[in-house]
Amino acid sequence: MKKISMMIIFLLAGLTVMGFSQIEFHGEFAKRIKLVEKRLNNDSPYDLDLVVQDVARIPENKRRFEEYEGDVSGRILGAWSSMARISGERPAKLDSIAERVLKYQHPEGYFGTNQKTIGWDYWGRQLFGHGRLLLGLVEYYKLSGDERFLESAKKLGAYLVESVPELTTTHEGNPWTDTRRTVDWKNSDSNRRHFVKTHQTSILEGLVSLYKIAPDPDLLKTAEYIVSLFPEFGTYHSHSYMNTMVGMVMLYQVNQDQALLHNILEIYWQKILPKGIRMDGAVCEFFPDDERTEGCSLTDWVRLNLYLWDVTHEAVYLDQVEQCWLNSLYYHQTANGAFGHAFLTHEGYGDRYSESWWCCLMHGLYAFADIAERCVVQDDETLFINFYTSLDFKPSDKEKGTIKIETDYPEKGKVKIVLPSIAKNLSVCKVRIPDWVEDYTISVNGKVVEANRDNGYLILNNAWNDSDIVELSFENGLRFVDGAGNNIQDRRSIDEITDPVYFFHGPMLLMVDNSQNNQFPNTINLDIKKAYTEHKNHESQYTFPAVNKSGKFNVVMVPLKDETWNDEWTEKWKNFIRNGETPIERHDIKIKQKIRAVKE
């Protein structure tokens, strides 16, 4: 088997991410990545027969959603390969899955059965899965260098190129004949038309990924045609809608079509951001509102913002990533590493939760991989420090040494960055400063320096030397935010607030849950001059005086992400059913708080 070097050069719209042999993460981010991989490595439930059933279609192995051919197997190949390429750790099970998948490709290029002959609904499901599988084949090839997987991806790509023109012309009643933007949810055909339409366009990401490593004019032509089919913002499945948008940004990286980028940004700023994103960064399963949120949609929101950063270098997109990553995405990860659906209430989340073993676990790993890939990025003579998480970034050239980030963020506001000999080739170091940070201090080798704050970054121009140390310090404490995302203390007095507010510790949204409180507050009595922090478990734990119909009491607030650790760490989860799902109980959570200003 032909191998390629672990040194990879990534092209992100002109941005070159330095080649590396390994990024080693520490702290909570590392634990959560390992938790997902542990879940995937365990044969309960991810045995090989279960994983490849969506391409094998063996009757006695029937499982839920196998008609989305390549969905589970493709997601695992793609997400796990992407993370393995970053960590330098290639799981044996991943290779076993890849070999099994390859056996089930039809000579015409598709996998499984020919669902095109059944009707538009099942063909749409197949295409959605095939889009995930095409991306998986590409990512596994980038990891392994095995030409068989590139050839398999090309055959699947050719099948999609041949099939796409038929999307709008075959099968009576296909989704493209219904141009209504509203959905009659009681009518299964209306429901499925909206669901499948963006399922079909979501193959765009796989096509462009293949084009980037094996340029073919037919792939590019087909990708551009898919963009013409992308519907206006409406009541659509948010996962497949934003997944298509990720593919659109990737296409822009290739063709530099300014009209395409303008359309993407208009949807982003005018539709999704004001109508579809909640204060914890969550995205509902269906735009613009729904009864539950979904791990896959959170991942696509994270990835869309990361890809927009790739083409703009505007840190506002990284702020959106961080809000979702450190709050909603972490909250949606369960104690066994999985991701799934949470059920919304007026004030937060209810106690029901459903693990989505067929999609969200693997897609959540994609989010982690894409975040990891952009923590430290080099562009010509500029080094971007985009996220604060403890890591050792080891370039492929051993002589260049290791970039280190040491931090307790998001608990605290102190970051130490050690730059090795690679710094000698730099002229600028850009250190991202979160948009909510007001006062800060930055130093180089212990000496405080002035740094311009521009477009979300602190700009350091310096004659860099080997082992220079950059240290950033800022206040990371309690913040009060209104429903529009404004810092209340910047705009008005606390005693003027009548609507519910959100409590943050730095970037982390705080919650009241019934695992640490036996009752919920109606009102929190707040003296703005008091600290209220407890430091019992961590610096972001607070106790506030509160009141409800029962009287006065104290209420404990901790970060929303802490919900993951409230249950026992386990490799199994009681709601796994091969052909269904059973909601499980977590905890009721309140994130909106009614406050009353007091002076005691």
GITANOR-V906051 format. One record per residue. N is the residue number from 1. BURIAL is 1 if it has 16 or more other ideal C-beta (glycine too) atoms within 10 Angstrom, else 0. Layout:
BEGIN
n: (N N)
burial: (BURIAL BURIAL)
END
This chain:
BEGIN
n: (1 2 3 4 5 6 7 8 9 10 11 12 13 14 15 16 17 18 19 20 21 22 23 24 25 26 27 28 29 30 31 32 33 34 35 36 37 38 39 40 41 42 43 44 45 46 47 48 49 50 51 52 53 54 55 56 57 58 59 60 61 62 63 64 65 66 67 68 69 70 71 72 73 74 75 76 77 78 79 80 81 82 83 84 85 86 87 88 89 90 91 92 93 94 95 96 97 98 99 100 101 102 103 104 105 106 107 108 109 110 111 112 113 114 115 116 117 118 119 120 121 122 123 124 125 126 127 128 129 130 131 132 133 134 135 136 137 138 139 140 141 142 143 144 145 146 147 148 149 150 151 152 153 154 155 156 157 158 159 160 161 162 163 164 165 166 167 168 169 170 171 172 173 174 175 176 177 178 179 180 181 182 183 184 185 186 187 188 189 190 191 192 193 194 195 196 197 198 199 200 201 202 203 204 205 206 207 208 209 210 211 212 213 214 215 216 217 218 219 220 221 222 223 224 225 226 227 228 229 230 231 232 233 234 235 236 237 238 239 240 241 242 243 244 245 246 247 248 249 250 251 252 253 254 255 256 257 258 259 260 261 262 263 264 265 266 267 268 269 270 271 272 273 274 275 276 277 278 279 280 281 282 283 284 285 286 287 288 289 290 291 292 293 294 295 296 297 298 299 300 301 302 303 304 305 306 307 308 309 310 311 312 313 314 315 316 317 318 319 320 321 322 323 324 325 326 327 328 329 330 331 332 333 334 335 336 337 338 339 340 341 342 343 344 345 346 347 348 349 350 351 352 353 354 355 356 357 358 359 360 361 362 363 364 365 366 367 368 369 370 371 372 373 374 375 376 377 378 379 380 381 382 383 384 385 386 387 388 389 390 391 392 393 394 395 396 397 398 399 400 401 402 403 404 405 406 407 408 409 410 411 412 413 414 415 416 417 418 419 420 421 422 423 424 425 426 427 428 429 430 431 432 433 434 435 436 437 438 439 440 441 442 443 444 445 446 447 448 449 450 451 452 453 454 455 456 457 458 459 460 461 462 463 464 465 466 467 468 469 470 471 472 473 474 475 476 477 478 479 480 481 482 483 484 485 486 487 488 489 490 491 492 493 494 495 496 497 498 499 500 501 502 503 504 505 506 507 508 509 510 511 512 513 514 515 516 517 518 519 520 521 522 523 524 525 526 527 528 529 530 531 532 533 534 535 536 537 538 539 540 541 542 543 544 545 546 547 548 549 550 551 552 553 554 555 556 557 558 559 560 561 562 563 564 565 566 567 568 569 570 571 572 573 574 575 576 577 578 579 580 581 582 583 584 585 586 587 588 589 590 591 592 593 594 595 596 597 598 599 600)
burial: (0 0 0 0 0 1 0 1 0 1 0 1 1 0 1 0 1 1 0 1 0 1 1 1 1 0 0 1 1 1 0 1 1 0 1 1 1 0 1 1 0 0 0 0 1 1 0 1 0 1 1 1 1 1 1 1 1 0 0 0 0 0 1 1 1 1 1 1 1 1 1 1 1 1 1 1 1 1 1 1 1 1 1 1 1 1 1 0 0 0 1 0 1 1 0 0 1 1 0 1 1 1 0 1 1 0 0 0 1 1 1 1 1 0 1 1 0 0 0 1 1 1 1 1 1 1 1 1 1 1 1 1 1 1 1 1 1 1 1 1 1 1 1 1 0 1 0 0 1 1 0 1 1 1 1 1 1 1 1 1 1 0 1 1 0 0 1 0 0 0 1 0 0 1 1 1 0 0 0 0 0 0 1 0 0 0 0 0 0 0 0 1 1 1 1 1 1 1 1 1 1 1 1 1 1 1 1 1 1 1 1 1 0 0 0 0 0 0 1 1 0 1 1 1 0 1 1 0 1 1 1 0 1 1 1 1 1 1 1 1 1 1 1 1 1 1 1 1 1 1 1 1 1 1 0 0 0 0 0 1 1 0 1 1 0 0 1 1 0 0 0 1 0 0 0 1 1 1 1 1 1 1 1 1 1 1 1 1 0 1 0 1 1 1 1 1 1 1 1 1 1 1 1 1 1 1 1 1 1 1 1 0 1 0 1 0 1 1 1 1 1 1 1 1 1 1 1 1 1 1 1 1 1 1 1 1 1 1 1 1 1 1 1 1 0 0 1 1 1 1 1 0 1 1 1 1 1 1 1 1 1 1 1 1 1 1 1 1 1 1 1 1 1 1 1 1 1 1 1 0 0 1 1 1 1 1 1 1 1 1 1 0 1 1 1 0 0 0 0 1 1 1 1 1 1 1 1 0 1 1 1 1 1 1 1 1 1 1 1 1 0 1 1 0 0 1 0 1 1 1 1 1 1 1 1 1 1 0 0 1 0 1 0 1 0 0 0 0 0 0 1 0 0 0 0 1 1 1 0 1 0 1 0 1 0 0 0 1 0 1 1 1 1 1 0 1 0 1 1 1 1 1 0 0 0 0 0 1 0 0 0 0 0 1 0 0 1 0 0 1 1 1 1 1 1 1 1 1 1 1 1 1 1 0 1 1 1 0 0 1 1 0 0 1 0 1 0 0 0 0 0 1 1 1 0 0 0 0 1 1 1 1 0 1 1 1 1 0 0 0 0 0 0 0 1 1 1 1 1 1 1 1 1 1 0 0 1 0 0 0 0 0 1 0 1 1 0 0 0 0 1 0 1 1 0 1 1 1 1 1 1 1 1 1 1 0 0 0 0 0)
END
